[in-house]
């Protein structure tokens, strides 16, 4: 179990977490940006997972 193998999965998870924080902030613009980052991070995570 090498940590280097999981670094590719760490970046999309970080993007999803940043999107979640932006979604929680009660401004319409940050909530929309947060949803976009969550969706993009999730798609990127599944792309990295299937590689």
Buried (B, 14 or more C-beta within 10 A) or exposed (E): EEEEEEEBEEEBBEBBEBBBEBBEEEEEEBBEBBBEBBEBBBEBBEEBEEE
